[in-house]
Amino acid sequence: MIFIDILSFILKLVPVVLLLAAVYFIIADEDKNIFAMIKRNQPFIKQRVIPLALAAVLFFGVSFFTASAEEALYCKVTVGLNYLESSSGLNPNKTKFTASELIDDGVMEKIIAQGGYDVDAETLKGGFTVRPVRINSSVSLDKPYVATEYSVKFSTKNGLGSLRASEVMDYYETALKEYFTETYSRKTNVLDLDFSEIETADYLDINDILTAKAEEVERYMLAMSHTAGTFVSSESGESFRTLYKKINNYKGVALENYKSFIMQNGISKDRQQYIVKKNYQNLLLDKDYQKKHGMYETYIEVINMYERDMATIVLVPTRDKNGEFYMSRTKLGVDDFSKNAEDAASSASSYLASIESNNNIISVLQSHSDNQALREQAETMIESLKTGLSEYAQLAKETVIEYESKSSDGYVVITDEEQSEIFAAGLKSAVKISIVFLAALVIFAVLKPQTSSKTQGREQAL
């Protein structure tokens, strides 16, 4: 690689040296007349046409070799952002997108892990350059340009000579897709159920725990059914809507049957402790009930203090959509009091219902005694409920992952640079520098002073 760098530098330096020499010839000439110098050197130019052509061909060959070798030191791909929000300059989660995310530290670390490279993320990142791909459509203030395609180039220069550019870029493609999937795909943590708290809970509390977990999965499936209502898993044949219905049925049938079994038989792990717990809950609930009931009565009393006529005559002139006047009833303080009274009554009723439910549980537990056979049956039901809910949650998770893999795989579309493009880039670079060299060589040739007549005669004899 060092040899190629030196050769590339020399090729760029040669035209500069030739042009500087030509400038020196002009300065050193007595007349300093460029046209006269060209006229004097015409015989020399005619004699050196073939050597000049050969020099140009040789220079082009060396330039093409060097340019091709330099092209081999880097690899380039085009990364296209393939999701709806990209046209607005956003990420899939609607946060602002920046081109630096294409070479994020997380992507670099994945590349290092895949290749087992002995470099840090910052050093590896130094080998990457990211540029937006230009578009032909017009750009204006009304229609600003938002890049959705980027050219990503990796070079083994800058202390990365021990790496292979093509290999690094292969790892980059995999790492970038993984990064986008992990960063912007839907999280499925809620579907990883943990039943550890069930171990110490009493039988009725277990019902509440399982119900809460089932409702979390149920809400997730309902949200997904709104997002991807037509998606059907190719693996299970399930849709998010069918999974939602199955979990809803699990709550309404399996959990209700379990709760009914516990209540009918008054089963508890620690009967007396559970009764004490429910009595304490009732004490707290009663305080909340008394507070809300008192607020309700206060609001009712305030409402009754308003005179009926005052509440009926407060009207204000108002215009409708057509500009016509009409008398509109303004909102009075009594309206707010009515709403607050309604809310307080609703809360008080809820607290009262909870108290009655706890009293019912206490009554059932007090009327039954411990039965080991029934407890074993309850434990069997719990295991069955846990297994059933776990299966639904796992099926839901697999369906979400399958949906994400099919939709998020299109987050980024990566196109490798064709070999013909690499050849064309090397050829284009060689042609450019060769044209500069030929121009500099011709200028040098036409301005170079004639040699002595003896030397010139020897050259003509040749």
C-alpha positions as CSV (number, residue, x, y, z in Angstrom):
1,M,0.0,0.0,0.0
2,I,2.9,2.4,0.7
3,F,4.3,1.7,-2.7
4,I,1.0,2.6,-4.3
5,D,0.8,5.8,-2.3
6,I,4.3,6.8,-3.3
7,L,3.7,6.0,-7.0
8,S,0.4,7.9,-6.9
9,F,2.3,10.9,-5.4
10,I,5.0,10.7,-8.1
11,L,2.4,10.6,-10.9
12,K,0.7,13.7,-9.6
13,L,4.1,15.4,-9.1
14,V,5.4,14.7,-12.7
15,P,3.0,17.2,-14.5
16,V,3.8,19.8,-11.8
17,V,7.5,19.4,-12.4
18,L,7.1,19.6,-16.2
19,L,5.0,22.8,-15.9
20,L,7.5,24.4,-13.5
21,A,10.3,23.5,-15.9
22,A,8.4,25.2,-18.7
23,V,8.0,28.3,-16.6
24,Y,11.7,28.2,-16.0
25,F,12.4,28.0,-19.7
26,I,10.3,31.1,-20.3
27,I,12.1,33.1,-17.6
28,A,15.5,31.9,-18.8
29,D,14.8,32.8,-22.4
30,E,16.5,36.1,-23.6
31,D,13.4,37.3,-25.6
32,K,10.9,35.8,-23.2
33,N,8.7,35.5,-26.3
34,I,6.6,32.3,-26.1
35,F,5.6,32.3,-29.7
36,A,9.2,32.7,-30.8
37,M,10.2,29.8,-28.5
38,I,7.5,27.6,-30.0
39,K,8.6,28.5,-33.6
40,R,12.3,27.7,-32.8
41,N,11.3,24.3,-31.3
42,Q,9.1,23.1,-34.1
43,P,11.7,20.8,-35.6
44,F,12.3,19.3,-32.2
45,I,8.6,18.6,-31.6
46,K,8.2,16.9,-35.0
47,Q,11.2,14.6,-34.2
48,R,9.8,13.8,-30.8
49,V,6.1,13.0,-31.7
50,I,6.5,9.3,-31.3
51,P,8.5,9.5,-28.0
52,L,5.9,11.9,-26.7
53,A,3.1,9.5,-27.6
54,L,4.9,6.6,-26.1
55,A,5.5,8.6,-22.9
56,A,1.9,9.5,-22.7
57,V,0.8,5.8,-23.2
58,L,3.3,4.6,-20.6
59,F,2.1,7.3,-18.2
60,F,-1.5,6.3,-18.8
61,G,-0.7,2.6,-18.2
62,V,1.1,3.4,-14.9
63,S,-1.7,5.7,-13.9
64,F,-4.4,3.2,-14.6
65,F,-2.5,0.5,-12.6
66,T,-2.1,2.9,-9.7
67,A,-5.7,4.1,-9.8
68,S,-7.0,0.5,-10.0
69,A,-4.7,-0.5,-7.1
70,E,-6.1,2.4,-5.1
71,E,-9.7,1.4,-5.9
72,A,-8.9,-2.0,-4.5
73,L,-7.9,-0.4,-1.2
74,Y,-11.5,0.6,-0.5
75,C,-15.0,-0.7,-0.9
76,K,-18.1,1.3,-1.5
77,V,-21.9,0.6,-1.1
78,T,-25.0,2.6,-1.5
79,V,-27.3,2.6,1.5
80,G,-31.0,3.5,0.8
81,L,-33.4,4.3,3.7
82,N,-36.5,2.3,2.9
83,Y,-39.2,3.5,5.3
84,L,-42.0,6.1,5.1
85,E,-40.5,8.5,7.7
86,S,-37.1,8.7,5.8
87,S,-38.6,11.2,3.3
88,S,-39.1,13.6,6.2
89,G,-35.5,13.2,7.5
90,L,-36.7,11.0,10.4
91,N,-35.9,7.6,11.8
92,P,-38.5,4.8,11.9
93,N,-39.4,5.9,15.5
94,K,-39.9,9.5,14.2
95,T,-36.7,10.9,15.8
96,K,-34.4,13.0,13.7
97,F,-32.1,11.0,11.4
98,T,-28.5,12.0,10.9
99,A,-26.1,10.4,8.5
100,S,-23.7,9.7,11.3
101,E,-26.1,6.9,12.4
102,L,-24.9,4.9,9.4
103,I,-21.5,4.6,11.1
104,D,-22.6,4.7,14.7
105,D,-20.3,3.2,17.3
106,G,-22.8,0.4,17.7
107,V,-22.4,-0.6,14.1
108,M,-18.6,-0.4,14.4
109,E,-18.6,-2.6,17.5
110,K,-20.7,-5.2,15.6
111,I,-18.1,-5.2,12.7
112,I,-15.2,-5.6,15.2
113,A,-17.0,-8.5,16.9
114,Q,-17.8,-10.3,13.6
115,G,-14.3,-9.9,12.2
116,G,-12.4,-10.2,15.5
117,Y,-10.4,-7.1,14.6
118,D,-7.9,-5.6,17.0
119,V,-9.0,-2.0,16.6
120,D,-11.4,0.2,18.5
121,A,-14.7,1.6,17.2
122,E,-13.3,5.1,16.8
123,T,-10.3,4.0,14.7
124,L,-12.5,1.8,12.5
125,K,-14.9,4.6,12.0
126,G,-12.0,6.7,10.7
127,G,-11.9,4.5,7.6
128,F,-15.5,5.2,6.7
129,T,-16.9,8.2,4.8
130,V,-20.6,8.9,4.2
131,R,-21.9,11.2,1.5
132,P,-25.5,11.7,0.3
133,V,-26.2,10.6,-3.2
134,R,-27.2,13.5,-5.3
135,I,-30.6,13.7,-7.0
136,N,-31.7,15.3,-10.2
137,S,-35.0,16.7,-9.0
138,S,-35.1,20.4,-8.2
139,V,-34.7,21.6,-4.7
140,S,-36.5,24.7,-3.3
141,L,-37.6,26.2,0.0
142,D,-41.0,24.7,-0.6
143,K,-39.6,21.3,-1.4
144,P,-36.3,20.9,0.5
145,Y,-33.9,18.1,-0.4
146,V,-33.9,15.3,2.1
147,A,-31.4,12.6,1.3
148,T,-32.6,9.0,1.5
149,E,-29.6,7.4,-0.2
150,Y,-26.0,7.6,1.0
151,S,-22.7,6.5,-0.5
152,V,-20.7,4.7,2.2
153,K,-17.0,4.1,1.5
154,F,-14.5,2.2,3.5
155,S,-10.7,2.7,3.0
156,T,-7.9,0.6,4.5
157,K,-5.8,3.8,4.7
158,N,-5.3,5.7,8.0
159,G,-3.7,2.8,9.9
160,L,-6.1,0.1,8.7
161,G,-3.9,-1.6,6.2
162,S,-4.1,-4.9,8.0
163,L,-7.9,-5.1,7.1
164,R,-9.5,-6.2,3.9
165,A,-11.9,-3.6,2.6
166,S,-14.3,-6.0,1.0
167,E,-14.5,-8.2,4.1
168,V,-15.1,-5.1,6.4
169,M,-17.9,-4.0,4.1
170,D,-19.5,-7.4,4.1
171,Y,-19.6,-7.2,7.9
172,Y,-20.8,-3.6,7.7
173,E,-23.9,-4.6,5.7
174,T,-24.9,-7.2,8.3
175,A,-24.1,-4.9,11.2
176,L,-26.1,-2.0,9.9
177,K,-29.2,-4.1,9.3
178,E,-28.9,-5.5,12.8
179,Y,-28.4,-2.0,14.3
180,F,-31.6,-0.7,12.6
181,T,-33.6,-3.7,13.6
182,E,-32.4,-3.7,17.3
183,T,-32.8,0.1,17.6
184,Y,-36.1,0.7,15.8
185,S,-38.0,-2.5,15.9
186,R,-40.8,-2.9,18.4
187,K,-39.8,-4.0,21.9
188,T,-41.3,-7.3,23.0
189,N,-40.2,-7.2,26.7
190,V,-43.8,-7.2,27.9
191,L,-44.3,-10.5,26.2
192,D,-41.5,-12.1,28.3
193,L,-43.6,-13.2,31.2
194,D,-42.1,-13.5,34.7
195,F,-44.2,-15.5,37.2
196,S,-41.8,-15.3,40.1
197,E,-44.2,-13.2,42.2
198,I,-46.8,-15.9,42.0
199,E,-44.7,-18.2,44.2
200,T,-45.5,-16.1,47.4
201,A,-48.9,-14.9,46.4
202,D,-52.2,-16.3,47.8
203,Y,-54.6,-18.0,45.4
204,L,-57.0,-15.1,44.8
205,D,-54.0,-12.7,44.4
206,I,-52.6,-15.1,41.8
207,N,-55.8,-14.6,39.8
208,D,-55.2,-10.8,39.9
209,I,-51.5,-11.2,38.8
210,L,-52.4,-13.5,35.9
211,T,-55.2,-11.2,34.8
212,A,-52.9,-8.2,34.8
213,K,-50.3,-10.0,32.7
214,A,-52.9,-11.3,30.3
215,E,-54.2,-7.7,29.9
216,E,-50.7,-6.5,29.1
217,V,-50.4,-9.1,26.3
218,E,-54.0,-8.3,25.2
219,R,-53.3,-4.6,24.9
220,Y,-50.2,-5.3,22.9
221,M,-52.0,-7.5,20.5
222,L,-54.8,-4.9,20.1
223,A,-52.3,-2.2,19.3
224,M,-50.6,-4.4,16.8
225,S,-53.9,-5.3,15.2
226,H,-54.5,-1.6,14.6
227,T,-51.0,-1.2,13.1
228,A,-50.9,-4.4,11.0
229,G,-54.5,-5.7,10.8
230,T,-54.0,-7.7,7.7
231,F,-50.8,-9.4,8.7
232,V,-51.0,-13.2,9.1
233,S,-48.0,-15.2,10.3
234,S,-46.8,-17.7,7.8
235,E,-45.5,-19.9,10.6
236,S,-48.6,-20.1,12.8
237,G,-51.3,-18.8,10.6
238,E,-52.2,-16.4,13.4
239,S,-53.0,-12.7,13.1
240,F,-52.8,-10.1,15.8
241,R,-56.6,-9.9,15.9
242,T,-57.0,-13.7,16.5
243,L,-54.4,-13.7,19.2
244,Y,-56.2,-10.8,20.9
245,K,-59.4,-12.8,20.9
246,K,-57.7,-15.9,22.3
247,I,-56.2,-14.0,25.2
248,N,-59.5,-12.3,25.8
249,N,-61.1,-15.7,25.9
250,Y,-58.4,-16.9,28.3
251,K,-59.4,-14.1,30.7
252,G,-63.1,-14.7,30.4
253,V,-63.0,-18.5,30.6
254,A,-59.9,-20.0,32.1
255,L,-59.2,-17.3,34.7
256,E,-62.9,-16.9,35.6
257,N,-63.1,-20.7,36.1
258,Y,-60.1,-20.6,38.4
259,K,-61.4,-17.7,40.4
260,S,-64.8,-19.4,40.8
261,F,-63.1,-22.6,42.0
262,I,-61.1,-20.7,44.6
263,M,-64.2,-18.8,45.9
264,Q,-66.5,-21.8,46.0
265,N,-64.1,-23.8,48.1
266,G,-62.6,-20.9,50.1
267,I,-59.0,-22.0,49.3
268,S,-56.1,-20.0,50.8
269,K,-52.4,-20.6,51.5
270,D,-52.7,-18.8,54.9
271,R,-56.4,-18.2,55.7
272,Q,-56.0,-16.0,58.8
273,Q,-53.3,-13.8,57.4
274,Y,-55.3,-13.3,54.2
275,I,-58.4,-12.3,56.2
276,V,-56.3,-9.8,58.2
277,K,-55.0,-8.4,54.9
278,K,-58.5,-7.9,53.5
279,N,-59.7,-6.2,56.7
280,Y,-56.8,-3.8,56.5
281,Q,-57.6,-3.1,52.8
282,N,-61.2,-2.4,53.9
283,L,-60.0,0.1,56.5
284,L,-58.0,2.1,53.9
285,L,-60.8,1.8,51.3
286,D,-63.4,3.0,53.9
287,K,-61.3,6.2,54.5
288,D,-61.2,6.8,50.7
289,Y,-64.9,6.1,50.5
290,Q,-65.8,8.5,53.3
291,K,-63.6,11.2,51.7
292,K,-65.2,10.9,48.3
293,H,-68.7,10.6,49.7
294,G,-68.2,13.7,51.8
295,M,-67.0,15.6,48.7
296,Y,-70.2,14.4,46.9
297,E,-72.5,15.7,49.6
298,T,-70.6,19.0,49.7
299,Y,-71.0,19.6,46.0
300,I,-74.7,18.7,46.1
301,E,-75.1,21.2,49.0
302,V,-73.4,23.9,46.9
303,I,-75.5,23.2,43.9
304,N,-78.7,23.5,45.9
305,M,-77.5,27.0,47.1
306,Y,-77.9,28.3,43.5
307,E,-81.3,29.9,42.8
308,R,-83.1,28.2,40.0
309,D,-83.8,31.4,38.1
310,M,-80.2,32.4,38.1
311,A,-79.2,29.2,36.4
312,T,-81.9,29.6,33.7
313,I,-81.5,33.3,32.6
314,V,-77.7,33.6,32.1
315,L,-77.6,33.9,28.3
316,V,-75.2,35.7,26.1
317,P,-75.6,36.9,22.4
318,T,-73.5,34.8,20.1
319,R,-72.9,34.5,16.3
320,D,-73.3,31.1,14.6
321,K,-71.3,29.9,11.6
322,N,-73.5,31.9,9.2
323,G,-72.9,35.1,11.2
324,E,-76.4,35.1,12.6
325,F,-77.0,36.1,16.3
326,Y,-78.5,33.7,18.8
327,M,-78.6,33.6,22.6
328,S,-76.2,31.0,24.0
329,R,-76.3,29.7,27.5
330,T,-73.0,30.4,29.2
331,K,-71.3,27.8,31.4
332,L,-72.0,28.4,35.1
333,G,-70.1,27.4,38.2
334,V,-72.9,25.0,38.9
335,D,-71.9,23.0,35.9
336,D,-68.5,22.4,37.3
337,F,-70.0,21.5,40.6
338,S,-72.3,19.0,39.0
339,K,-69.4,17.3,37.1
340,N,-67.3,17.2,40.3
341,A,-70.2,15.7,42.2
342,E,-70.6,13.0,39.6
343,D,-66.9,12.1,39.7
344,A,-66.9,11.9,43.5
345,A,-70.0,9.7,43.5
346,S,-68.4,7.4,40.9
347,S,-65.2,7.1,43.0
348,A,-67.2,6.5,46.2
349,S,-69.2,3.7,44.5
350,S,-66.0,2.1,43.3
351,Y,-64.5,2.1,46.8
352,L,-67.7,0.7,48.2
353,A,-67.8,-2.1,45.7
354,S,-64.2,-3.1,46.6
355,I,-65.2,-3.1,50.3
356,E,-68.2,-5.4,49.6
357,S,-66.0,-7.7,47.4
358,N,-63.4,-8.0,50.3
359,N,-66.2,-8.7,52.8
360,N,-67.5,-11.4,50.5
361,I,-64.0,-13.0,50.4
362,I,-63.6,-12.8,54.1
363,S,-67.0,-14.4,54.6
364,V,-66.1,-17.3,52.2
365,L,-62.7,-17.9,53.9
366,Q,-64.3,-17.9,57.3
367,S,-66.9,-20.5,56.3
368,H,-64.4,-23.0,54.9
369,S,-61.4,-24.9,56.3
370,D,-58.1,-26.0,54.8
371,N,-58.3,-29.0,52.3
372,Q,-55.0,-30.3,51.0
373,A,-56.6,-32.1,48.0
374,L,-58.3,-28.8,46.9
375,R,-55.0,-26.9,47.3
376,E,-53.2,-29.5,45.1
377,Q,-56.0,-29.1,42.5
378,A,-55.6,-25.3,42.7
379,E,-51.8,-25.7,42.2
380,T,-52.4,-27.8,39.1
381,M,-54.8,-25.2,37.7
382,I,-52.2,-22.5,38.3
383,E,-49.6,-24.4,36.4
384,S,-52.0,-24.9,33.5
385,L,-52.9,-21.2,33.5
386,K,-49.2,-20.2,33.5
387,T,-48.5,-22.6,30.7
388,G,-51.4,-21.4,28.7
389,L,-50.6,-17.7,29.1
390,S,-46.9,-18.4,28.4
391,E,-47.8,-20.1,25.1
392,Y,-50.0,-17.2,24.0
393,A,-47.3,-14.7,25.0
394,Q,-44.6,-16.7,23.1
395,L,-46.9,-17.0,20.1
396,A,-47.6,-13.3,20.2
397,K,-43.8,-12.5,20.5
398,E,-43.0,-14.8,17.5
399,T,-45.7,-13.2,15.4
400,V,-44.4,-9.7,16.3
401,I,-40.8,-10.7,15.4
402,E,-41.9,-12.3,12.2
403,Y,-43.8,-9.1,11.3
404,E,-40.9,-6.9,12.2
405,S,-38.4,-9.1,10.2
406,K,-40.6,-8.7,7.1
407,S,-41.2,-5.0,7.5
408,S,-38.0,-3.8,9.1
409,D,-35.7,-5.7,6.8
410,G,-36.6,-2.9,4.4
411,Y,-35.4,-0.2,6.8
412,V,-32.1,-0.1,4.8
413,V,-31.4,-1.4,1.3
414,I,-27.7,-1.9,0.6
415,T,-26.4,-2.1,-2.9
416,D,-22.8,-3.2,-3.5
417,E,-20.7,-1.3,-6.1
418,E,-20.3,-3.4,-9.2
419,Q,-16.8,-4.5,-10.4
420,S,-17.5,-2.6,-13.6
421,E,-18.0,0.6,-11.6
422,I,-14.7,0.1,-9.9
423,F,-13.0,-0.4,-13.3
424,A,-14.7,2.7,-14.6
425,A,-13.6,4.7,-11.6
426,G,-10.0,3.6,-12.1
427,L,-10.2,4.4,-15.8
428,K,-11.7,7.8,-15.3
429,S,-9.0,8.7,-12.7
430,A,-6.3,7.5,-15.1
431,V,-7.7,9.4,-18.1
432,K,-7.9,12.7,-16.1
433,I,-4.3,12.6,-14.8
434,S,-3.0,11.4,-18.2
435,I,-4.6,14.4,-19.9
436,V,-3.0,16.7,-17.5
437,F,0.4,14.9,-18.0
438,L,0.1,15.1,-21.8
439,A,-0.8,18.8,-21.7
440,A,2.2,19.5,-19.4
441,L,4.5,17.3,-21.5
442,V,3.5,19.2,-24.7
443,I,4.0,22.5,-23.1
444,F,7.4,21.4,-21.8
445,A,8.4,20.1,-25.3
446,V,7.5,23.2,-27.2
447,L,9.2,25.5,-24.7
448,K,12.3,23.5,-24.0
449,P,15.4,25.3,-25.6
450,Q,17.1,23.8,-28.6
451,T,20.2,21.8,-28.0
452,S,23.6,22.7,-29.6
453,S,23.8,22.2,-33.4
454,K,26.2,19.3,-32.9
455,T,23.8,17.6,-30.6
456,Q,20.9,18.5,-32.9
457,G,22.7,16.9,-35.8
458,R,23.3,13.8,-33.8
459,E,19.6,13.7,-32.9
460,Q,18.7,14.2,-36.6
461,A,21.0,11.3,-37.6
462,L,19.1,9.2,-35.1
